[in-house]
Amino acid sequence: MPGGTDAARGVMGLPVASVQQALLEWYRKNRRDLPWRRTDDPYRIWLSEVMLQQTRVDTAISYYERFIERFPTLHDLAAADLDEVLALWAGLGYYNRARNLHAAVREVAAAYSGRVPAEPEAFGALPGVGPYTTAAVLSIAYGKPLPAVDGNVQRVLARLCGVSEPVDRASGRRAVQDAAAALVPDDAPGDWNQALMELGALVCRPASPNCSACPLRAWCRAAEDGTADVLPVVQGRTAVRPVERLVAGIVADNALLFVQRPSEGLLAGMWELPALEAAPGTWPSPLARERALRGLLHELGVRVQGTLRFCGRTEHRFSHVEWRMWVYRCDAQGPPPAGLRAVALDRVLALPTATGIKKTLRLAVQQMG
């Protein structure tokens, strides 16, 4: 079933066969009953894909049914006058779609005896037929394992694979397209492409995605990282980079110990609780986080008395970065090491500091009873 290369699958880090099976099972149970899904006629599938460009599904249904009633076959549409075609198209807008479709079916009638070509090079050379239409029509009608990436699919894959690059720029488009190519199965590629579109329309919506109902949640980077509401990134919106932070509330002589941030960059020169930063997934378990924090405390010269205690998790978003923070507390033996500043516990929450830092202070102080 899996498509794409082993290298591509490895880069994404996804269990491709499991992802394919989960989504296809969901689709076959939950897909909407749409008129173009009741046919295997390439002409009718092609017509539906053209109509669905820039048009909502509920609007396209009535136009599709009227169009098929008047032009039930490709030859019927090819024989019609353009004025009649445009009149029946009226209200859908983007009339170049109708003009290109009419010209294309005439070419198919003349050059291919009315049979929609099954090869991507031939079909893609027809008027108005681009890469998406080629992949969608040929995968659904002829079972060609081609990745069809529309807006819904782009959104689903950007979230699933954690694509942080803007998807309307070359790097982001390439990342999504590579993911789509690696995921499309050799069997049932049409169902797969429609399943991705359906998931984007019904569950992985642009706003308020219903992650709890998603069959791909177990493997979704955006669901894991909490970035579903900010992905995909588009040009004009700043890419928000998620960063995980382990924060140490070190208590020494009724005071919390602070370190000063670098003199340049985010929150330059501010004092904060000592912390480690890394990309999402660097510390996948509580044990990994505790080991990393103990390493930090050792580097700072802090001698820990007793255990590290988890205070809670909090988040803070800046314009270009989002902190996902785990806050821990520990007691230190001896005087504060050089470079650390002690602030009395009863003064900590009154410090004039950034909101993102203050969130960690509240968690650390609240756990002190």
Secondary structure, 3 states (H helix, E strand, C coil): CCCCCHHHHHHHCCCHHHHHHHHHHHHHHHCCCCHHHHCCCHHHHHHHHHHHCCCCHHHHHHHHHHHHHHCCCHHHHHHCCHHHHHHHHCCCCCCHHHHHHHHHHHHHHHHCCCCCCCCHHHHHCCCCCCHHHHHHHHHHHHCCCCCCCCHHHHHHHHHHCCCCCCCCCHHHHHHHHHHHHHHCCCCCHHHHHHHHHHHHHHCCCCCCCCHHHCCCHHHCHHHHHCCCCCCCCCCCCCCCEEEEEEEEEEECCCEEEEEECCCCCCCCCCEECCEEEECCCCCCCHHHHHHHHHHHHHHHCCEEEEEEEEEEEEEEECCCEEEEEEEEEEEEECCCCCCCEEEEHHHHHHCCCCHHHHHHHHHHHHCCC
